[in-house]
């Protein structure tokens, strides 16, 4: 149950970041796409939020 709440919060927060910080979120998406291709690993919402916040 706790994981579901956390995942739901991450999704909502990622959506908020995408709407509020468009340029940083777009840049983060480009970085995430590159990293995912290079590492063959999916990036979760929590990591997207972290990267967007630090750009």
VMD Tcl script that builds the backbone (N, CA, C; Angstrom):
set m [mol new atoms 165]
animate dup $m
set s [atomselect $m all]
$s set {name element resname resid chain x y z} {
  {N N UNK 1 A 0.826 -1.198 0.000}
  {CA C UNK 1 A 0.000 0.000 0.000}
  {C C UNK 1 A 0.867 1.257 0.000}
  {N N UNK 2 A 1.919 1.277 0.798}
  {CA C UNK 2 A 2.780 2.452 0.885}
  {C C UNK 2 A 3.459 2.730 -0.455}
  {N N UNK 3 A 3.870 1.681 -1.170}
  {CA C UNK 3 A 4.489 1.859 -2.480}
  {C C UNK 3 A 3.515 2.475 -3.472}
  {N N UNK 4 A 2.244 2.083 -3.411}
  {CA C UNK 4 A 1.242 2.649 -4.304}
  {C C UNK 4 A 1.066 4.137 -4.052}
  {N N UNK 5 A 1.024 4.526 -2.795}
  {CA C UNK 5 A 0.871 5.947 -2.437}
  {C C UNK 5 A 2.096 6.718 -2.895}
  {N N UNK 6 A 3.269 6.159 -2.676}
  {CA C UNK 6 A 4.504 6.827 -3.078}
  {C C UNK 6 A 4.561 6.969 -4.600}
  {N N UNK 7 A 4.223 5.923 -5.337}
  {CA C UNK 7 A 4.220 5.984 -6.800}
  {C C UNK 7 A 3.208 6.995 -7.302}
  {N N UNK 8 A 2.049 7.042 -6.668}
  {CA C UNK 8 A 1.020 8.004 -7.049}
  {C C UNK 8 A 1.526 9.425 -6.816}
  {N N UNK 9 A 2.157 9.656 -5.681}
  {CA C UNK 9 A 2.705 10.975 -5.374}
  {C C UNK 9 A 3.776 11.347 -6.392}
  {N N UNK 10 A 4.652 10.396 -6.734}
  {CA C UNK 10 A 5.705 10.664 -7.716}
  {C C UNK 10 A 5.114 11.062 -9.060}
  {N N UNK 11 A 4.059 10.376 -9.491}
  {CA C UNK 11 A 3.424 10.701 -10.768}
  {C C UNK 11 A 2.823 12.104 -10.743}
  {N N UNK 12 A 2.133 12.424 -9.656}
  {CA C UNK 12 A 1.515 13.754 -9.520}
  {C C UNK 12 A 2.594 14.827 -9.488}
  {N N UNK 13 A 3.657 14.580 -8.748}
  {CA C UNK 13 A 4.747 15.548 -8.645}
  {C C UNK 13 A 5.436 15.727 -9.997}
  {N N UNK 14 A 5.641 14.647 -10.733}
  {CA C UNK 14 A 6.261 14.731 -12.056}
  {C C UNK 14 A 5.377 15.549 -13.008}
  {N N UNK 15 A 4.082 15.350 -12.945}
  {CA C UNK 15 A 3.157 16.122 -13.779}
  {C C UNK 15 A 3.215 17.599 -13.417}
  {N N UNK 16 A 3.267 17.886 -12.126}
  {CA C UNK 16 A 3.363 19.278 -11.669}
  {C C UNK 16 A 4.653 19.917 -12.165}
  {N N UNK 17 A 5.752 19.200 -12.052}
  {CA C UNK 17 A 7.050 19.727 -12.496}
  {C C UNK 17 A 7.028 19.977 -14.006}
  {N N UNK 18 A 6.408 19.072 -14.751}
  {CA C UNK 18 A 6.335 19.218 -16.211}
  {C C UNK 18 A 5.545 20.460 -16.599}
  {N N UNK 19 A 4.502 20.779 -15.855}
  {CA C UNK 19 A 3.674 21.940 -16.163}
  {C C UNK 19 A 4.299 23.240 -15.662}
  {N N UNK 20 A 4.916 23.182 -14.506}
  {CA C UNK 20 A 5.446 24.392 -13.872}
  {C C UNK 20 A 6.833 24.772 -14.385}
  {N N UNK 21 A 7.665 23.782 -14.659}
  {CA C UNK 21 A 9.053 24.017 -15.065}
  {C C UNK 21 A 9.295 23.349 -16.416}
  {N N UNK 22 A 8.670 23.895 -17.432}
  {CA C UNK 22 A 8.649 23.274 -18.760}
  {C C UNK 22 A 10.062 23.094 -19.323}
  {N N UNK 23 A 10.864 24.121 -19.293}
  {CA C UNK 23 A 12.204 24.045 -19.888}
  {C C UNK 23 A 13.076 23.020 -19.157}
  {N N UNK 24 A 13.073 23.059 -17.831}
  {CA C UNK 24 A 13.889 22.124 -17.056}
  {C C UNK 24 A 13.398 20.689 -17.250}
  {N N UNK 25 A 12.080 20.504 -17.297}
  {CA C UNK 25 A 11.536 19.163 -17.474}
  {C C UNK 25 A 11.866 18.629 -18.863}
  {N N UNK 26 A 11.786 19.482 -19.872}
  {CA C UNK 26 A 12.125 19.072 -21.232}
  {C C UNK 26 A 13.593 18.674 -21.318}
  {N N UNK 27 A 14.445 19.462 -20.714}
  {CA C UNK 27 A 15.873 19.149 -20.686}
  {C C UNK 27 A 16.108 17.821 -19.961}
  {N N UNK 28 A 15.437 17.634 -18.839}
  {CA C UNK 28 A 15.559 16.394 -18.077}
  {C C UNK 28 A 15.118 15.205 -18.915}
  {N N UNK 29 A 14.062 15.367 -19.685}
  {CA C UNK 29 A 13.576 14.287 -20.555}
  {C C UNK 29 A 14.642 13.896 -21.581}
  {N N UNK 30 A 15.335 14.871 -22.132}
  {CA C UNK 30 A 16.401 14.583 -23.095}
  {C C UNK 30 A 17.544 13.810 -22.419}
  {N N UNK 31 A 17.922 14.247 -21.238}
  {CA C UNK 31 A 18.981 13.560 -20.491}
  {C C UNK 31 A 18.548 12.133 -20.148}
  {N N UNK 32 A 17.309 11.991 -19.708}
  {CA C UNK 32 A 16.775 10.681 -19.328}
  {C C UNK 32 A 16.735 9.741 -20.530}
  {N N UNK 33 A 16.338 10.246 -21.682}
  {CA C UNK 33 A 16.307 9.429 -22.894}
  {C C UNK 33 A 17.711 8.936 -23.231}
  {N N UNK 34 A 18.684 9.824 -23.137}
  {CA C UNK 34 A 20.071 9.454 -23.414}
  {C C UNK 34 A 20.558 8.397 -22.424}
  {N N UNK 35 A 20.335 8.642 -21.148}
  {CA C UNK 35 A 20.781 7.705 -20.111}
  {C C UNK 35 A 20.111 6.344 -20.286}
  {N N UNK 36 A 18.833 6.346 -20.582}
  {CA C UNK 36 A 18.102 5.082 -20.768}
  {C C UNK 36 A 18.670 4.287 -21.939}
  {N N UNK 37 A 19.010 4.975 -23.023}
  {CA C UNK 37 A 19.597 4.286 -24.176}
  {C C UNK 37 A 20.975 3.722 -23.847}
  {N N UNK 38 A 21.770 4.502 -23.138}
  {CA C UNK 38 A 23.141 4.091 -22.838}
  {C C UNK 38 A 23.211 2.968 -21.807}
  {N N UNK 39 A 22.306 2.978 -20.852}
  {CA C UNK 39 A 22.371 2.006 -19.756}
  {C C UNK 39 A 21.374 0.865 -19.889}
  {N N UNK 40 A 20.475 0.959 -20.883}
  {CA C UNK 40 A 19.427 -0.057 -21.049}
  {C C UNK 40 A 18.595 -0.197 -19.777}
  {N N UNK 41 A 18.321 0.938 -19.135}
  {CA C UNK 41 A 17.608 0.963 -17.858}
  {C C UNK 41 A 16.531 2.027 -17.902}
  {N N UNK 42 A 15.374 1.733 -17.342}
  {CA C UNK 42 A 14.293 2.703 -17.262}
  {C C UNK 42 A 14.549 3.664 -16.098}
  {N N UNK 43 A 14.170 4.912 -16.287}
  {CA C UNK 43 A 14.297 5.930 -15.253}
  {C C UNK 43 A 12.913 6.154 -14.661}
  {N N UNK 44 A 12.812 6.089 -13.335}
  {CA C UNK 44 A 11.493 6.221 -12.704}
  {C C UNK 44 A 11.129 7.691 -12.456}
  {N N UNK 45 A 9.888 7.921 -12.065}
  {CA C UNK 45 A 9.394 9.286 -11.840}
  {C C UNK 45 A 10.192 10.025 -10.774}
  {N N UNK 46 A 10.598 9.322 -9.747}
  {CA C UNK 46 A 11.366 9.941 -8.674}
  {C C UNK 46 A 12.677 10.518 -9.212}
  {N N UNK 47 A 13.330 9.787 -10.094}
  {CA C UNK 47 A 14.575 10.266 -10.688}
  {C C UNK 47 A 14.325 11.429 -11.642}
  {N N UNK 48 A 13.204 11.415 -12.348}
  {CA C UNK 48 A 12.847 12.530 -13.222}
  {C C UNK 48 A 12.650 13.807 -12.418}
  {N N UNK 49 A 11.963 13.679 -11.298}
  {CA C UNK 49 A 11.729 14.831 -10.418}
  {C C UNK 49 A 13.049 15.380 -9.906}
  {N N UNK 50 A 13.900 14.497 -9.432}
  {CA C UNK 50 A 15.210 14.900 -8.886}
  {C C UNK 50 A 16.012 15.658 -9.941}
  {N N UNK 51 A 16.087 15.096 -11.141}
  {CA C UNK 51 A 16.860 15.744 -12.198}
  {C C UNK 51 A 16.263 17.091 -12.574}
  {N N UNK 52 A 14.957 17.169 -12.715}
  {CA C UNK 52 A 14.299 18.429 -13.057}
  {C C UNK 52 A 14.576 19.490 -12.002}
  {N N UNK 53 A 14.505 19.115 -10.752}
  {CA C UNK 53 A 14.731 20.077 -9.656}
  {C C UNK 53 A 16.148 20.633 -9.697}
  {N N UNK 54 A 17.096 19.828 -10.129}
  {CA C UNK 54 A 18.497 20.262 -10.091}
  {C C UNK 54 A 18.971 20.911 -11.384}
  {N N UNK 55 A 18.105 20.969 -12.355}
  {CA C UNK 55 A 18.458 21.702 -13.580}
  {C C UNK 55 A 18.012 23.135 -13.406}
}
mol reanalyze $m
mol bondsrecalc $m
mol representation Tube
mol addrep $m
